[in-house]
């Protein structure tokens, strides 16, 4: 049985790899019946803002890492978002987008391979057959690579910006209000946020910031429209290094790249966190781990660092308006 599942998983991953750009290109071509400017209401999830009604000073759009399967969050992610909401009474937190689909369609929803992904998700939650369950991460990683590819990145960014804009409007964002938008990304979600940034900026004309938590990101034109990019990472986490190595635009010798212009302009702010792992036990969101004997758990330490940045963004924006 396990051998059969491995073969099925390999076949599914191979198919996902070959078809990785198809969803974005199909969306662009209108195969799914959505216009570019006015997405069909029934084609998107019912967006939920955390914390109820507020008079917002900031909207925060959270884009999860590559383990994401749909609108629902894992417990550790929800714990982080709940802490942000409690500490920031004037911020609206949006945390139920599926970054790895330009249609905002989860892996467990109406997809040809939905049945397979449901089984893999069950394995992930149960802690069984971890190599098979990791196929979810690999499938979403393919989407990150599509977003980082210069041939498809603009299409992906346009689609994801439309998903984010729909979420913001349903959460009460007022066009032309100038209320700042912060994209909070985790791991591969950062790259998705960056490719969407220039399209979101064009639509809203509001201050736009990215807060990256252990982000894996390329050098993209979306960096040019950011007020700042805060890059939070642990020195013991090697995963963010992949972006620095794999994408030539991140290299120091690429002096004219979007990334190096961001750095030279002083819009890149590096924030060091304690010794934490990228995911799993001992990770940034682990509420049972205490890095180096700290007084608070990793999740709270991470939330505290992010809250300080979001308060800084709120304060700076209030002073400018």
Backbone bond lengths (Angstrom), bond angles and torsions (degrees), N, CA, C in turn:
res aa  C-N    CA-C-N  psi(-1)  N-CA   C-N-CA  omega(-1)  CA-C   N-CA-C  phi
1 X - - - 1.460 - - 1.526 111.64 -
2 X 1.340 115.67 -45.24 1.455 119.75 179.89 1.522 110.44 -63.33
3 X 1.326 117.02 -40.74 1.458 120.23 178.88 1.524 110.68 -59.37
4 X 1.326 115.90 -42.23 1.460 120.18 178.71 1.529 110.78 -63.06
5 X 1.333 116.14 -42.12 1.464 119.58 179.53 1.531 111.37 -64.35
6 X 1.329 116.80 -38.66 1.462 120.58 177.76 1.521 110.12 -62.01
7 X 1.321 116.14 -44.61 1.464 119.87 179.42 1.529 111.18 -63.45
8 X 1.328 115.40 -41.65 1.468 119.20 177.61 1.525 110.59 -63.85
9 X 1.336 116.18 -41.58 1.463 120.11 179.38 1.523 110.82 -62.39
10 X 1.328 116.71 -43.84 1.461 119.96 178.83 1.520 111.35 -62.83
11 X 1.330 115.83 -40.68 1.463 119.76 178.19 1.525 110.86 -64.60
12 X 1.354 116.25 -41.11 1.461 120.23 -179.85 1.527 111.18 -66.20
13 X 1.320 116.90 -40.45 1.460 120.31 179.68 1.521 111.53 -68.05
14 X 1.334 115.58 -39.48 1.463 119.06 177.50 1.524 110.27 -62.65
15 X 1.325 115.75 -43.60 1.457 119.80 178.15 1.528 110.96 -64.29
16 X 1.341 117.01 -40.95 1.461 120.52 178.65 1.519 111.16 -62.86
17 X 1.323 116.54 -39.52 1.458 120.47 179.23 1.525 110.75 -63.60
18 X 1.311 115.73 -47.26 1.463 119.82 -177.58 1.528 111.96 -66.14
19 X 1.330 115.74 -32.48 1.457 119.94 -176.09 1.527 113.35 -100.80
20 X 1.318 118.22 8.78 1.462 121.30 -174.54 1.533 113.93 -51.29
21 X 1.337 119.10 -45.33 1.466 118.38 -178.54 1.525 113.75 -80.17
22 X 1.338 117.85 -9.09 1.457 119.98 -168.84 1.529 112.17 -66.16
23 X 1.331 117.91 -40.99 1.463 119.01 -178.77 1.518 111.08 -61.56
24 X 1.342 116.96 -44.59 1.459 120.03 179.46 1.522 111.18 -64.79
25 X 1.328 116.91 -44.73 1.465 120.15 -179.90 1.521 111.01 -68.61
26 X 1.336 116.64 -36.76 1.459 119.98 177.18 1.511 112.03 -65.16
27 X 1.336 115.98 -39.36 1.466 119.55 175.62 1.524 109.95 -61.01
28 X 1.331 115.91 -45.15 1.466 120.84 -178.85 1.533 110.74 -61.73
29 X 1.317 115.96 -37.58 1.459 120.59 -177.98 1.528 112.55 -79.62
30 X 1.338 117.03 -8.34 1.447 120.25 179.39 1.505 114.52 83.46
31 X 1.329 117.51 19.31 1.468 120.38 -178.30 1.523 112.01 -64.65
32 X 1.339 116.47 -25.53 1.457 119.73 -174.72 1.525 112.19 -96.88
33 X 1.334 115.67 9.64 1.455 119.68 174.93 1.505 114.38 77.51
34 X 1.345 118.72 18.65 1.451 121.81 -179.74 1.521 109.52 -108.73
35 X 1.329 116.68 131.90 1.446 119.90 172.69 1.513 110.32 -74.91
36 X 1.316 116.55 161.53 1.460 120.08 -178.59 1.528 111.52 -72.35
37 X 1.327 116.53 -30.85 1.460 118.58 -175.05 1.528 112.54 -99.33
38 X 1.339 117.51 -28.68 1.455 120.18 -173.92 1.525 109.99 -130.92
39 X 1.338 118.26 84.58 1.459 120.45 179.27 1.518 110.60 -61.48
40 X 1.305 115.03 144.66 1.458 120.91 -179.80 1.520 109.70 -67.29
41 X 1.323 117.31 132.45 1.462 122.10 -174.84 1.527 112.43 -55.93
42 X 1.320 117.35 -40.75 1.462 120.60 -174.28 1.514 112.99 -73.50
43 X 1.329 117.08 -10.40 1.457 119.56 -174.46 1.517 112.73 -88.41
44 X 1.314 118.17 -1.79 1.457 121.57 -176.87 1.518 110.59 -121.08
45 X 1.314 114.92 155.42 1.464 120.12 178.25 1.525 110.51 -68.33
46 X 1.305 116.41 161.84 1.454 121.14 173.25 1.527 107.70 -79.96
47 X 1.320 116.50 110.36 1.452 120.39 -173.43 1.527 110.50 -75.47
48 X 1.293 114.76 145.38 1.469 120.40 -176.68 1.521 108.97 -127.89
49 X 1.308 115.84 124.47 1.456 118.58 174.80 1.518 108.80 -96.85
50 X 1.305 115.95 140.45 1.450 122.03 -175.82 1.525 108.83 -86.11
51 X 1.320 117.10 128.58 1.459 119.99 173.57 1.508 115.17 105.86
52 X 1.336 118.91 1.28 1.451 119.89 176.11 1.513 113.42 74.09
53 X 1.339 116.07 -155.89 1.460 121.81 -173.97 1.532 110.50 -78.37
54 X 1.326 114.90 134.66 1.451 121.09 177.74 1.526 108.91 -143.19
55 X 1.325 116.08 159.48 1.459 120.48 167.08 1.532 105.68 -95.68
56 X 1.312 117.57 97.87 1.461 119.84 -164.46 1.522 114.66 -77.47
57 X 1.300 113.78 144.19 1.456 121.60 167.27 1.523 111.32 -106.80
58 X 1.334 115.68 -8.14 1.459 119.99 -178.24 1.527 108.58 -163.91
59 X 1.331 115.73 141.88 1.462 121.33 171.19 1.531 107.62 -111.76
60 X 1.315 115.43 129.72 1.461 121.42 -179.11 1.521 108.47 -113.79
61 X 1.324 116.75 120.72 1.464 122.68 178.80 1.526 107.99 -104.98
62 X 1.320 116.43 113.97 1.460 121.07 -178.23 1.527 110.19 -92.94
63 X 1.329 116.41 129.14 1.466 123.31 176.85 1.519 107.87 -118.51
64 X 1.320 116.18 112.25 1.456 121.54 -172.00 1.526 111.92 -75.74
65 X 1.333 114.89 171.76 1.458 122.20 179.22 1.519 112.30 -75.98
66 X 1.325 115.37 -174.58 1.463 120.93 -168.42 1.523 114.19 -76.21
67 X 1.324 118.68 2.35 1.471 120.41 172.75 1.526 111.60 -84.88
68 X 1.309 117.80 -3.19 1.461 122.83 -175.02 1.529 111.01 -66.12
69 X 1.346 116.48 138.23 1.462 120.14 179.30 1.529 112.64 -119.66
70 X 1.337 118.48 -16.87 1.454 119.94 -177.43 1.510 111.61 -179.77
71 X 1.341 116.72 -155.07 1.454 121.25 -174.66 1.528 112.88 -68.64
72 X 1.327 117.24 -34.15 1.466 120.17 -177.46 1.523 111.00 -73.46
73 X 1.332 115.40 146.17 1.456 121.24 179.95 1.521 111.19 -101.09
74 X 1.314 115.87 151.56 1.456 120.58 169.84 1.529 108.09 -66.43
75 X 1.314 116.80 158.99 1.464 121.44 -175.45 1.528 112.12 -59.24
76 X 1.344 117.28 -40.08 1.461 118.69 -177.51 1.527 111.15 -68.83
77 X 1.327 116.57 -37.09 1.466 120.20 176.81 1.527 110.13 -65.40
78 X 1.325 115.97 -45.73 1.465 118.98 -179.95 1.518 110.88 -62.78
79 X 1.322 116.84 -35.11 1.461 119.88 176.36 1.510 112.12 -61.09
80 X 1.338 116.67 -41.42 1.469 120.54 177.18 1.526 110.45 -63.08
81 X 1.338 117.14 -48.28 1.457 120.47 -177.30 1.523 111.51 -63.96
82 X 1.317 116.83 -37.02 1.464 119.82 177.97 1.525 111.22 -64.61
83 X 1.329 116.74 -38.22 1.465 119.25 177.51 1.528 111.04 -65.77
84 X 1.320 116.85 -40.45 1.468 120.05 177.84 1.525 110.33 -61.86
85 X 1.320 115.41 -44.19 1.456 119.63 -178.43 1.525 111.95 -63.05
86 X 1.323 116.23 -41.76 1.462 119.96 -178.06 1.521 111.56 -66.46
87 X 1.331 116.13 -37.38 1.464 120.14 -175.54 1.529 113.10 -84.44
88 X 1.326 117.32 -16.03 1.464 121.01 -174.70 1.531 109.48 -124.05
89 X 1.324 117.97 79.75 1.469 120.98 -174.74 1.522 113.74 -65.55
90 X 1.349 118.35 -17.06 1.456 120.02 -179.23 1.514 112.43 -105.46
91 X 1.326 117.06 12.20 1.464 120.92 177.61 1.524 109.45 -110.80
92 X 1.326 116.38 140.07 1.459 122.08 174.32 1.527 107.47 -100.83
93 X 1.320 116.54 121.89 1.460 122.26 -176.25 1.529 109.10 -102.40
94 X 1.315 117.01 123.80 1.465 122.67 177.07 1.520 107.77 -110.76
95 X 1.339 116.35 119.17 1.460 118.20 -171.91 1.502 116.02 -132.69
96 X 1.341 118.35 20.90 1.461 117.73 -174.53 1.531 113.68 -123.06
97 X 1.321 117.09 26.63 1.458 120.26 176.20 1.523 110.57 -83.93
98 X 1.324 115.87 153.14 1.460 122.20 173.46 1.526 107.28 -104.90
99 X 1.342 117.80 97.06 1.471 120.15 -172.89 1.524 113.97 -65.50
100 X 1.331 117.07 -19.14 1.466 120.01 -171.23 1.527 111.53 -99.47
101 X 1.333 114.69 31.51 1.452 122.39 175.18 1.520 107.86 -154.70
102 X 1.316 117.76 120.93 1.465 120.22 178.89 1.519 111.22 -70.25
103 X 1.327 117.26 -9.23 1.469 121.73 176.06 1.525 111.29 -101.88
104 X 1.330 117.33 0.71 1.463 122.60 -177.26 1.529 111.63 59.55
105 X 1.315 116.59 36.75 1.459 122.32 179.54 1.523 108.88 -103.33
106 X 1.323 117.29 121.32 1.458 121.62 -179.45 1.517 112.50 -69.35
107 X 1.322 115.07 162.33 1.460 120.22 -179.26 1.517 112.01 -66.76
108 X 1.327 117.03 -24.66 1.460 120.50 -176.54 1.521 112.40 -91.36
109 X 1.332 116.28 -0.01 1.451 120.46 -176.11 1.529 110.68 -93.28
110 X 1.295 117.52 -149.14 1.457 121.91 -172.46 1.532 111.20 -76.03
111 X 1.314 114.17 83.14 1.460 121.99 178.18 1.520 109.31 -134.24
112 X 1.333 117.63 152.72 1.470 119.62 178.63 1.523 113.37 -57.84
113 X 1.350 117.09 -34.30 1.463 121.43 -178.01 1.531 112.62 -102.38
114 X 1.324 117.20 18.96 1.468 120.46 -176.11 1.522 112.19 -57.97
115 X 1.320 116.83 -40.52 1.467 119.72 -178.98 1.524 111.00 -61.94
116 X 1.317 116.07 -41.92 1.461 120.35 177.78 1.527 110.42 -63.22
117 X 1.347 117.53 -46.19 1.458 120.04 -177.56 1.525 111.33 -66.02
118 X 1.337 117.11 -32.30 1.472 118.92 176.18 1.521 110.74 -62.12
119 X 1.321 116.55 -41.77 1.461 119.98 178.94 1.533 110.46 -64.38
120 X 1.333 116.83 -42.88 1.462 119.97 179.51 1.531 110.95 -64.43
121 X 1.330 115.75 -36.59 1.463 119.88 178.97 1.527 110.84 -66.85
122 X 1.323 116.49 -38.97 1.467 120.25 175.81 1.520 110.34 -60.57
123 X 1.317 117.03 -42.28 1.463 120.85 177.50 1.528 110.87 -62.18
124 X 1.337 115.71 -41.80 1.470 119.58 -178.58 1.525 110.80 -63.00
125 X 1.327 116.81 -45.59 1.460 119.93 -179.01 1.529 112.11 -66.88
126 X 1.331 115.67 -33.67 1.461 120.28 -178.39 1.525 112.51 -85.22
127 X 1.328 117.26 -7.79 1.456 120.52 -177.40 1.518 113.33 70.04
128 X 1.332 116.64 27.27 1.467 122.12 -178.56 1.520 110.06 -108.08
129 X 1.331 114.86 149.78 1.467 121.37 174.16 1.536 110.33 46.44
130 X 1.314 115.31 58.67 1.465 120.43 -172.07 1.528 112.97 -58.98
131 X 1.334 117.46 -34.27 1.459 119.19 179.75 1.530 110.88 -66.24
132 X 1.332 115.97 -39.85 1.454 119.13 176.89 1.534 110.58 -67.48
133 X 1.326 116.75 -44.88 1.464 120.70 -179.10 1.523 111.55 -61.59
134 X 1.332 116.27 -28.01 1.468 120.41 -179.21 1.524 111.65 -67.61
135 X 1.335 117.12 -10.47 1.462 120.07 177.38 1.526 111.12 -60.87
136 X 1.339 117.58 -27.67 1.469 120.75 175.49 1.522 109.42 -61.44
137 X 1.334 116.51 -46.83 1.459 120.83 179.75 1.520 111.35 -61.64
138 X 1.330 115.44 -41.73 1.466 118.73 -177.91 1.519 110.69 -66.20
139 X 1.355 116.19 -42.43 1.462 118.92 178.56 1.523 110.80 -58.30
140 X 1.328 117.46 -45.29 1.461 120.60 -179.77 1.524 111.94 -70.09
141 X 1.335 116.08 -31.60 1.460 119.29 175.40 1.529 110.57 -60.57
142 X 1.319 117.31 -38.45 1.460 120.39 176.80 1.534 110.41 -57.57
143 X 1.340 116.62 -37.92 1.461 119.97 179.18 1.530 111.61 -68.83
144 X 1.327 116.65 -35.28 1.465 119.88 174.96 1.525 109.96 -62.24
145 X 1.328 116.76 -41.03 1.458 120.39 179.21 1.525 111.49 -66.48
146 X 1.331 116.65 -35.65 1.462 119.91 174.86 1.530 109.66 -62.44
147 X 1.327 116.63 -44.39 1.457 121.22 -179.72 1.528 111.84 -64.56
148 X 1.331 116.70 -28.81 1.463 120.79 -179.81 1.524 112.53 -87.34
149 X 1.317 117.31 -9.55 1.465 122.64 -177.97 1.525 109.24 -81.26
150 X 1.325 117.17 126.20 1.462 120.81 -177.49 1.522 112.53 -61.74
151 X 1.330 118.30 -23.19 1.463 120.85 179.83 1.523 111.73 -74.20
152 X 1.334 117.36 -32.86 1.456 121.19 -173.08 1.521 113.72 -118.11
153 X 1.326 117.76 -12.45 1.462 120.69 -172.23 1.517 113.93 -58.70
154 X 1.328 116.97 -40.51 1.466 119.31 -178.66 1.517 111.47 -65.62
155 X 1.331 116.64 -39.11 1.460 120.48 177.73 1.523 109.69 -64.59
156 X 1.331 116.27 -46.01 1.461 120.25 -179.84 1.526 109.98 -62.26
157 X 1.331 116.53 -44.36 1.456 120.33 -178.93 1.510 112.81 -62.83
158 X 1.327 116.49 -38.88 1.469 120.02 178.65 1.535 110.18 -64.02
159 X 1.320 115.88 -44.22 1.457 119.05 179.53 1.512 112.84 -64.67
160 X 1.323 116.53 -44.14 1.462 119.47 -178.67 1.523 111.10 -69.35
161 X 1.330 117.57 -34.76 1.467 120.39 176.65 1.517 110.36 -62.62
162 X 1.324 117.01 -36.71 1.453 119.78 178.53 1.525 110.98 -67.10
163 X 1.330 116.89 -39.27 1.465 120.45 176.06 1.531 110.25 -61.85
164 X 1.329 116.31 -44.43 1.464 120.47 -179.68 1.525 111.33 -66.16
165 X 1.330 116.71 -41.25 1.460 120.20 179.73 1.524 110.60 -63.39
166 X 1.321 117.10 -42.84 1.461 120.46 177.09 1.520 110.91 -59.14
167 X 1.332 116.53 -42.90 1.461 121.40 178.54 1.523 110.99 -61.82
168 X 1.310 116.73 -44.31 1.464 120.97 -178.69 1.523 111.46 -64.42
169 X 1.321 116.82 -44.43 1.457 119.83 -178.53 1.522 111.32 -65.42
170 X 1.323 116.99 -38.75 1.460 119.89 178.91 1.522 111.52 -69.94
171 X 1.320 116.49 -23.48 1.464 120.58 178.01 1.516 112.30 -87.45
172 X 1.343 116.78 1.24 1.453 119.73 174.60 1.509 115.53 104.35
173 X 1.332 118.19 8.99 1.467 118.86 178.77 1.521 109.47 -66.31
174 X 1.325 116.59 134.17 1.463 122.58 -178.19 1.526 108.94 -102.01
175 X 1.314 116.13 117.98 1.460 120.15 178.68 1.521 110.35 -59.83
176 X 1.324 115.61 135.60 1.445 120.86 -179.82 1.512 114.49 84.14
177 X 1.333 117.48 -1.06 1.468 120.65 -177.70 1.527 112.53 -75.00
178 X 1.327 116.92 -23.68 1.461 120.18 -177.68 1.505 114.51 76.08
179 X 1.339 117.99 6.93 1.474 120.50 177.46 1.531 108.00 -64.16
180 X 1.328 118.33 129.21 1.463 120.65 -174.30 1.520 113.21 -66.83
181 X 1.316 114.69 148.96 1.456 123.01 177.11 1.522 108.05 -113.75
182 X 1.320 116.74 132.64 1.461 121.82 173.99 1.517 109.11 -120.99
183 X 1.312 116.43 125.38 1.458 121.74 173.68 1.518 107.38 -94.60
184 X 1.315 116.26 115.74 1.459 122.05 177.21 1.521 107.57 -102.59
185 X 1.313 116.63 110.24 1.455 120.63 -177.16 1.514 111.82 -114.21
186 X 1.307 114.46 148.03 1.465 120.89 177.20 1.523 107.91 -119.28
187 X 1.319 116.81 123.78 1.460 122.55 175.92 1.533 110.86 57.81
188 X 1.330 118.40 -121.07 1.460 120.80 -178.48 1.504 113.93 -67.25
189 X 1.332 118.27 -20.19 1.452 120.87 177.17 1.514 112.72 -61.54
190 X 1.337 117.82 -24.49 1.463 121.52 179.04 1.527 110.27 -64.51
191 X 1.330 116.40 -44.96 1.455 119.69 179.44 1.527 111.40 -60.90
192 X 1.326 116.72 -40.00 1.457 120.45 178.19 1.528 109.97 -61.71
193 X 1.325 116.68 -43.33 1.456 120.54 179.58 1.511 112.69 -64.24
194 X 1.324 117.06 -38.13 1.463 120.34 -177.84 1.524 111.47 -67.77
195 X 1.344 117.50 -42.82 1.468 118.38 -178.82 1.533 111.21 -68.98
196 X 1.336 117.01 -23.63 1.468 120.33 177.75 1.518 112.41 -84.26
197 X 1.331 117.71 -15.57 1.462 121.72 -167.55 1.525 113.24 -60.75
198 X 1.329 117.93 -45.32 1.469 117.86 -174.57 1.524 111.82 -68.58
199 X 1.330 117.00 -31.15 1.464 119.75 178.15 1.525 110.71 -74.83
200 X 1.334 116.56 -37.50 1.457 120.22 177.31 1.524 110.44 -67.42
201 X 1.308 116.73 -39.92 1.462 121.47 177.98 1.527 110.67 -61.72
202 X 1.323 116.17 -42.53 1.463 120.65 -179.83 1.526 110.67 -63.83
203 X 1.328 117.00 -37.13 1.466 120.87 -177.10 1.526 112.12 -74.76
204 X 1.342 117.83 -34.40 1.461 121.31 -170.95 1.523 113.84 -107.08
205 X 1.332 117.03 -27.60 1.467 121.39 -176.96 1.525 110.88 49.32
206 X 1.327 115.24 49.17 1.463 121.88 179.81 1.529 108.75 -128.02
207 X 1.319 118.26 160.45 1.469 119.89 176.70 1.520 110.83 -55.66
208 X 1.315 116.36 134.38 1.468 121.41 -175.31 1.522 109.37 -131.92
209 X 1.328 115.48 125.45 1.462 122.74 -178.11 1.519 108.61 -129.22
210 X 1.332 116.50 147.24 1.455 121.65 172.02 1.518 108.66 -114.80
211 X 1.327 116.17 129.32 1.461 122.20 170.12 1.519 106.64 -108.80
212 X 1.308 115.92 115.41 1.463 122.20 -176.37 1.521 110.07 -101.32
213 X 1.322 116.04 123.38 1.459 121.62 173.39 1.519 107.82 -105.14
214 X 1.324 115.73 106.06 1.468 121.61 -179.44 1.522 111.06 53.25
215 X 1.324 116.36 44.18 1.454 121.39 -173.61 1.520 114.03 -73.05
216 X 1.337 114.45 141.35 1.467 122.23 169.72 1.522 105.35 -108.65
217 X 1.323 117.07 111.62 1.461 119.85 -170.31 1.513 111.48 -144.52
218 X 1.333 114.29 152.48 1.452 122.05 177.00 1.530 109.20 -99.13
219 X 1.320 116.04 179.95 1.458 121.69 172.88 1.522 107.38 -89.87
220 X 1.326 116.83 114.05 1.469 121.39 -173.46 1.523 109.57 -132.57
221 X 1.326 115.54 155.20 1.467 120.68 -178.87 1.518 112.32 -60.97
222 X 1.330 117.58 -22.22 1.454 119.98 177.68 1.516 113.29 -60.54
223 X 1.318 117.21 -24.10 1.467 120.53 179.09 1.521 111.52 -64.79
224 X 1.333 117.03 -26.34 1.463 120.44 -175.93 1.525 112.56 -67.28
225 X 1.335 118.49 -24.62 1.468 120.84 -174.51 1.528 112.36 -96.36
226 X 1.330 117.89 -2.47 1.457 120.92 -176.90 1.523 111.73 -79.62
227 X 1.334 115.84 138.51 1.457 119.47 170.66 1.527 109.76 -65.40
228 X 1.353 115.11 -45.05 1.457 121.67 176.76 1.522 109.36 -154.43
229 X 1.302 115.27 157.97 1.462 121.67 167.78 1.523 106.89 -125.01
230 X 1.327 115.90 116.33 1.459 121.69 175.92 1.527 107.73 -94.34
231 X 1.309 116.21 121.19 1.462 121.98 -175.11 1.531 109.22 -109.67
232 X 1.349 115.64 99.51 1.459 121.18 179.75 1.525 109.39 -95.10
233 X 1.306 116.41 131.39 1.466 120.07 178.12 1.518 109.69 -161.33
234 X 1.319 114.51 157.07 1.459 120.94 174.43 1.525 109.50 -92.71
235 X 1.316 118.79 141.46 1.473 120.18 178.27 1.522 112.76 -66.06
236 X 1.327 117.26 -16.30 1.468 119.73 179.22 1.527 112.55 -93.08
237 X 1.319 117.28 -2.53 1.470 122.11 179.26 1.529 108.62 -94.21
238 X 1.335 116.46 115.17 1.459 121.03 -176.32 1.528 113.41 -89.12
239 X 1.328 117.72 -13.10 1.471 119.83 -174.98 1.530 112.40 -60.95
240 X 1.345 120.69 -44.54 1.470 118.93 178.64 1.525 113.50 -59.42
241 X 1.319 117.29 -21.36 1.467 120.01 178.95 1.524 111.63 -65.20
242 X 1.345 117.10 -25.58 1.459 119.54 -179.55 1.520 110.88 -58.10
243 X 1.334 116.73 -40.31 1.455 120.05 179.23 1.518 112.09 -64.33
244 X 1.319 115.98 -39.19 1.471 119.41 -179.94 1.517 111.95 -66.08
245 X 1.313 116.58 -31.30 1.464 120.89 -176.28 1.524 112.00 -89.58
246 X 1.325 117.40 -43.23 1.460 120.96 -170.69 1.520 113.88 -78.94
247 X 1.321 118.08 -24.58 1.461 120.66 -175.61 1.530 109.55 -108.37
248 X 1.327 118.37 109.40 1.473 121.55 -175.40 1.522 114.02 -56.90
249 X 1.328 117.81 -27.77 1.456 119.67 178.62 1.513 113.60 -63.99
250 X 1.339 116.68 -16.97 1.469 121.16 177.45 1.530 111.73 -85.73
251 X 1.327 117.59 -11.49 1.461 119.79 -177.15 1.526 109.99 -73.98
252 X 1.312 115.79 147.08 1.469 121.14 -178.85 1.525 112.35 -61.78
253 X 1.319 116.65 -30.44 1.469 119.27 -177.09 1.532 111.70 -71.82
254 X 1.327 117.67 -17.42 1.473 121.01 178.22 1.522 108.02 -85.23
255 X 1.315 116.36 69.44 1.462 121.58 -169.34 1.527 113.09 -62.63
256 X 1.317 117.67 -29.83 1.455 119.96 -178.02 1.511 114.53 -91.54
257 X 1.327 117.83 6.71 1.467 120.30 -176.69 1.529 110.82 -72.02
258 X 1.322 114.78 160.68 1.462 120.05 178.57 1.528 110.76 -58.74
259 X 1.323 116.80 -39.47 1.460 120.75 -178.81 1.525 111.51 -64.37
260 X 1.313 116.92 -46.50 1.460 119.63 -177.00 1.521 111.95 -72.37
261 X 1.323 118.60 -27.63 1.462 120.29 172.04 1.524 110.30 -67.34
262 X 1.331 116.26 -40.55 1.462 120.58 176.05 1.525 110.41 -58.40
263 X 1.321 115.47 -44.80 1.462 120.54 -178.53 1.528 111.27 -66.57
264 X 1.326 117.71 -44.56 1.463 120.87 -178.38 1.525 112.34 -67.44
265 X 1.329 116.30 -31.55 1.468 120.17 -179.91 1.529 112.43 -74.98
266 X 1.330 117.28 -6.96 1.450 120.51 -178.47 1.511 113.65 78.02
267 X 1.339 116.46 17.30 1.463 120.32 179.98 1.524 112.42 -94.05
268 X 1.325 117.55 0.26 1.461 122.53 175.09 1.517 108.91 -102.88
269 X 1.324 116.20 120.63 1.459 121.65 -179.06 1.526 108.29 -119.73
270 X 1.318 117.45 117.32 1.460 122.48 179.11 1.524 109.81 -91.30
271 X 1.336 115.55 132.67 1.460 121.58 179.98 1.525 107.69 -125.98
272 X 1.330 116.84 118.08 1.467 121.21 -178.86 1.525 110.37 -87.80
273 X 1.316 115.37 128.75 1.461 121.31 174.02 1.521 109.20 -100.02
274 X 1.315 116.47 173.54 1.456 120.34 179.63 1.520 111.66 -69.53
275 X 1.329 117.41 177.68 1.472 121.08 -178.76 1.529 111.73 -68.40
276 X 1.319 115.54 104.20 1.464 121.07 -177.58 1.522 109.34 -136.47
277 X 1.320 115.12 156.23 1.464 121.16 176.75 1.524 109.83 -87.14
278 X 1.333 115.36 163.50 1.462 119.74 -178.28 1.525 111.47 -69.02
279 X 1.320 116.33 -40.44 1.459 120.94 179.78 1.524 109.29 -154.36
280 X 1.334 115.27 171.18 1.458 119.33 179.53 1.519 112.54 77.56
281 X 1.350 116.98 -164.94 1.466 120.65 178.57 1.527 111.45 -57.22
282 X 1.313 116.04 134.10 1.459 120.65 -179.27 1.513 113.86 82.50
283 X 1.341 117.38 11.06 1.465 121.02 -176.94 1.519 111.25 -82.65
284 X 1.316 115.05 -179.70 1.462 122.58 179.79 1.532 112.18 -59.93
285 X 1.324 117.00 -29.55 1.463 120.79 -174.17 1.522 113.14 -108.09
286 X 1.321 117.32 10.15 1.467 121.50 -179.35 1.530 109.27 -77.47
287 X 1.339 115.88 115.55 1.468 119.06 -178.81 1.522 112.75 -88.60
288 X 1.333 116.13 7.98 1.467 119.44 176.65 1.530 112.08 -115.68
289 X 1.328 116.95 2.09 1.466 121.49 -179.75 1.525 109.50 -109.20
290 X 1.334 115.50 144.77 1.461 122.12 179.97 1.521 107.37 -126.74
291 X 1.312 116.29 104.42 1.461 120.99 -176.41 1.517 110.66 -64.14
292 X 1.338 114.96 122.94 1.469 121.36 177.62 1.528 112.79 51.14
293 X 1.334 116.14 38.83 1.455 120.05 176.95 1.511 114.61 68.45
294 X 1.328 117.49 27.53 1.463 120.96 -179.33 1.524 110.81 -63.39
295 X 1.338 115.46 160.54 1.460 120.88 -178.70 1.524 112.38 -74.10
296 X 1.332 117.09 -24.51 1.461 121.26 -179.43 1.522 108.74 -118.95
297 X 1.335 116.06 155.82 1.458 118.95 -179.62 1.522 111.58 -73.59
298 X 1.319 115.74 168.56 1.463 121.01 -174.64 1.531 112.19 -58.76
299 X 1.317 116.08 -42.30 1.462 119.08 -178.77 1.526 111.20 -60.55
300 X 1.321 116.18 -44.85 1.461 120.20 179.99 1.522 111.15 -67.92
301 X 1.330 117.47 -38.75 1.465 120.45 177.84 1.524 110.46 -62.53
302 X 1.336 116.29 -42.66 1.462 120.43 178.50 1.521 110.37 -65.46
303 X 1.333 116.36 -45.48 1.465 120.26 179.70 1.525 110.72 -60.79
304 X 1.332 117.28 -41.02 1.463 121.04 -179.66 1.520 111.44 -60.25
305 X 1.334 116.37 -42.79 1.466 120.71 179.49 1.529 110.59 -65.16
306 X 1.329 117.01 -42.77 1.463 120.45 -179.91 1.522 110.75 -67.60
307 X 1.334 117.29 -41.17 1.465 121.37 179.55 1.521 110.67 -59.35
308 X 1.332 117.38 -42.09 1.464 120.72 178.91 1.529 110.90 -59.77
309 X 1.333 116.48 -40.73 1.464 120.15 179.75 1.527 111.16 -69.06
310 X 1.326 116.81 -41.96 1.464 119.76 -179.66 1.525 110.84 -65.68
311 X 1.315 117.14 -35.77 1.462 119.76 175.51 1.529 110.50 -66.08
312 X 1.320 116.19 -38.69 1.466 119.97 177.19 1.528 110.42 -62.05
313 X 1.337 115.92 -42.33 1.466 120.09 179.51 1.528 110.29 -64.00
314 X 1.339 117.06 -43.79 1.466 120.88 177.81 1.517 111.10 -59.81
315 X 1.317 116.42 -45.40 1.452 121.06 -178.05 1.520 112.54 -65.40
316 X 1.326 115.52 -43.05 1.463 119.28 -179.84 1.516 111.35 -65.31
317 X 1.323 115.59 -41.30 1.469 119.62 -179.93 1.523 111.32 -66.89
318 X 1.351 116.91 -40.90 1.471 120.33 179.80 1.529 110.85 -62.81
319 X 1.341 116.08 -34.94 1.445 119.97 179.65 1.523 113.17 -71.93
320 X 1.343 115.58 -26.80 1.463 119.96 -177.65 1.522 112.46 -86.60
321 X 1.356 116.25 -23.81 1.471 119.34 -175.32 1.516 112.63 -83.75
